[in-house]
Amino acid sequence: MLVSALGVKAQSRKNIAHFPLVQQYFNPALTGLEGSMVKTLFRDQWTGFEQAPRTFFISGEADLAQLKAGAAPDGGYSPVSGGSHNLGLSLLVDQFGPLKQSQVHLSYGAGVRLSEKYSLRLGGAFTYEVNKLNPGRMTLDAENDPEYTDLLMNDNQSHKVDANLGVAILAEDYYLGYALQDIARGQVISGNDNLKNMFPRQHVVQAGYRAGLTDQFGLVANGIFRYDNKVKETVEGQLKGVVNNTFWAGVGYRQNQAFTFLGGVQLDQIRVGYVREITSGKANAINSGTNEIMLTYSLVPVKHEKQTKKISIW
C-alpha cells in the first residue's frame, strides 16, 4: 500500500540541453529562426548507465527568400525582415531501454512584419512517429509472467500521426513563443493500443534574449517551460557569454534534474558546441553525467561581424 501510494514515474519527456538549437522541434513558428541551416545533435544521457537514453537529431530549415537570394545580408540573418515563408524537416531518434522512438516533423512557419522592430510568426507541423518495444531488452522478475508472454506474441510497434501549432513574437535580439504539441494526444494511432495514452497534449513556452555589452563581448539568455498533465512542468534556463561573436561558454539549470556547462565556436558557416550535464535534485541517485554534441551548417554564406555589438548566436 505504501509503495502504490508513493507512485513511480519513468522518464517519458525528451530533454535536450541544446534546446535553443532546436526551436522548431518545440514550436513550428520558430522554423528558420536563424535562416537556412542544417542542424545535427547527439545526446548520450547518463554515460555508462546500461540502456540509458540516447538521442540523435537532424534537421534542415529553409527561408525560401534567403535561398532564392543566395546569401544573407552583411551582419547575419535578420529574424524580423526574414521568415516570410519557412520550411523545416527534422528527424529525432530516441532509444531508452527497450523502447525506441523515431519522430519525423514537417513544419511550416510564416511571418508578418508588424513594425520596423517586430514581426509575428505562425506555424504548424505535421508529425509522424514510430514506437517499437523490444521485449528482449527487458529485465523481468518472472519470465513466465503472462504479460511478458503477450508481448512476445504481439507486434510491439505503433504508428502515430499528430500535429503541432505555434505562435511567436520576434525582434532582432529576442523572441517569445508558445506552442501546443501532440494536439490529438496520440489518438490517431495504429498498432499497439497500450501506447495510446503515452502522448498527452503538451504546452511549450520559449524565450530568448541577447545583448552586446561591448564590441567584443555579449550575453545570451534562453529559457523553456514545458507542461503536460502526466509529467507536469519542466523549466530550464541558460546563460552564456559570447566573445568576438565567435566563442561562447555558459551555464544552465534544469529544474530538479541537472546543471549544464556549455561551450562552442562559430567559424564562418559552421558551429560546433558541447554540453556536459551533472545530475542534481531528483536525479541525484544517478551518478553518471550526460554528454551532448551539436553541429550546424548555414546553407548560404553568412558574414558574422566580429567587432560589433550585434550577436548572431542564440
N, C-alpha and C positions, 0 to 999 in steps of 0.2 A: 504493500500500500504506500509506503514511504517513497519508494523508487518511482512508482507511477505518478505520484503527486508532484515530484520534482520535475519530471519530464526531461527529455534529451532531444537535442536538435543537431543534425549533421549539417555540414556546410552545403548550401544549395545556391548561394549567390556568388557569382564570379567577381573576384576582386582583382583590379588592375591598378598597380601603383602609378603607371604612366597614364592615368585617366585623362590628363589634358591632351594626350596624343590621339585618343580615340573618341573625340567628342561625338562624331556622327554615329557611333555604335549606340550611345546612350540617347542621342537626340538627333533625328534626321534633319532638323532645321539647321544644324551646325555642320552639315556636309560641306566640305570645301572651305572651311573657315580660314585655312592658311593657303588656299589656292589649290592648284592641281598637283597632287602628290601621290606617291606610293609609300605606304607605311607598313612596317613589319614589327612584330613583338613576340618575344618568347619569355615565358614565366615559369620558373621551376620553384614551386612553393614547398616550404618545409624540406629543404635539401637533405637527402639521406633518409627521409621517412618513407617506409615501404608503401608503395601505391599512393604516394602523395599527389596532390593536384599538379598537373602540368597543362599550360595553356599556350596555344600558338594562334597568333592573329596576323592577318594580312588584309590590306585594303587598298583600293585605288579610288581617288577622288578627283573630279574634274570640274573646273569652272569653264563652261563652254566658251564664253567670250575670251577668257585668257588663253585657252588653247588655240582659238582662231587667230588671236593676235600674235601668238608665238613667243611672247616674252612678258615679263612683269615690269611695271614701272620702276624707275630708279627709287631705291629706298625700300623695296619689297612690296608684297601684296597688300592691298587695302580691303579689309572686310566690309567697309561701308560702300565704296564705289563699285566693288566687285560683287559677285554672287547673285546675279540676276537669275541664272539657271545653273544649278549644280547637280551632278550625278555622282553616286557613290556605290561601290560594290565591295563588300567585306566578307571574310570567312573567318570564323572562330572555331577552333577545335579544342575541347577540354576533356582531359582524361583524369578521373578521380576514382581510384579503386576499381570496382567492376563496371562503373558507368562511364560511357564515352558519349559526349555530346558534340555534334557538328552543326553549326549555325551558318546560314547564308543570309545576308541582309542586302537588299537592293533599295537604295534610298534616293530621294529627290528633295532638293531644297530650292526655294525661290525667294528672292529678296526684293523688297520695295524700299526705295530711299525716302525716309521721312523728312530729312533736312540735310544740311551740309555735314552735320556731325553724326547723325543717327540713321540706322536702317532697321527694318523689320524683316525677319525671315520666318517662313512657314515651311514645314517639311513633313514628309511621310515616308514610311519604309514598309516594304513587303518582306516578311521573314519566313524562312523555311528551316526546319530543324529536324535532325535525325538523332534519336536517342537509342543507344544499344547497351543492354545489360549482359555482361559476360559472367555466367554463374561459376565458371572455372576460376575466377579471381576472388570468389567469396570465401570467407573463413567462417565455418559453421561449428556450432556446439554439438549438433546431432546431424549426421549426414543422411539419416533416414527421415528427416523432417519432411512431412508431406508437402509443405510449401516449397521446399527446395526441389522436390521431385517434379512439382508442377512447373517450376522454372525451366528445368531441363527439357521438358516435353513440349514447351511452347516457344514460339518465336518472340524473343525478348527484344523486339525492335519496334519503335514507334516513329511516326512522321507527324510533324506539327506545322501548320500554316497559321500565321498570325500577322499582326500589323502594329506599327508604332507611329505615333503622331507627336510633333513638337513645334514649339514656337520660341523665338529668341529675339532679343533687342541687342544690337551691335553698335559699338563705336570703335574708333581706331585702337583704343587701348583698354577696352573692357567689353565683356559680354555677359548676358544673363539669359538663361534658357530654362524652359520647363517642358517635360515630355512625359507621355504615357507609353509604357512598354507592355507588350502582350495584352492588347486591348480585349481580345476574345478569351483571355485566360486559359489558353490551351484547349478550348472546346472543339476547335477544328483540327481533329487528330484522327489518325488511323493506326492500327496495330494494338499494342498492349494497353488495355484500358486502365491498368493500375497506375499509369503515368499521367493520367488526365489531370489530376489535382496538383501536379508539381509546378504549375505555372500561374501564380497569382498575378493580377494586374499590378504593375509597379509604377510609382511616381518618382521622377528624377528631376532634381533642380541642380543646375551647374552655373558657376560664375567664375570669372577670371578678371584680373586687373594687372596692368604692367605700367611701369613708370621709369623713365630715365632720370636718374638723380644727377649725373654728370655726363660728360661726353664719353667716358669710359665705363661707367658703372650704372646698373639699373636693377630694379627689383620686380619680380613677377610672383603673383599670388593666384592660386587656383583652389576651388573647393567644389565638392559634390555631395549631395544629400539624396539618399535612395530609401524608399519606403514601400513595403507591401504588408498585407495582413498576416503573413506567415513568419517571415524573418524579422519583421518590424524595420526599424531605421538603422541605416549605416551612414555615418558622417565622416568625411575625410578632407583634409586640407594640406596644402603645400606652400612653402615659401622658398624662393631661390634667388640668388644673386647672379647677375649676368655681367661678364667683363668683355668689353670691346665687341658686344653683340656676337661673340664667338664661343666663349666658355661659360658654363653655368655650374653651380653647385648649390645644394639646398637640403632642407629637411621637411618632413611631413609626419602626419599622425592620422591613423585610422581608429576611430572610436572603439576603445576596449579590445583592440586587436593587435596593432603594430605601430612601431616607429619606423620611418623610412628615411634613408640617406641617399641622395641622388647627385649625379653629375653627368656632364656631357660636353660635346663640342659640335659646332656648326662650321662646315667648310664648304663654301660655295653652295652647291645644290644638295649636299649630303649632311645629315645629322646622325650622330651616334650617342646613345645615352645608356646609363646603367643605374639601377636602383638596388640597394640592399635593405631588406626588411628585417627587423628584430621584433619578435613577438612580445606582446605585453597584455595586461589586463586579463580578459577571459581566455586568451590563447597562451598564457604563461606556461601551461603544462607541456606545451610543445617547445622543446629547447632547440629546434632547428630553424635556421633563418631561411630567407627567400631571396633568390636572385632573379632579376628581370632585366632584359636587354632589349633595346629598341633601335631600329634603323629606318631612316626615311630618305626619300629621294624626290626632289622637285622636278616635275616633268617639263618645266620651262625654265630658262635661265633667270635667276633672281639675283639682283645686286643688293647685298646686305651691307649697308654703310657701317663701318666700324667706329669712326669718330663722330658719333651722333647720339642724341638722346632718344632717338626712335629705336625701339626694340622690336625685333621680328620673331621672337621666341615666346611661345606660351608655356 
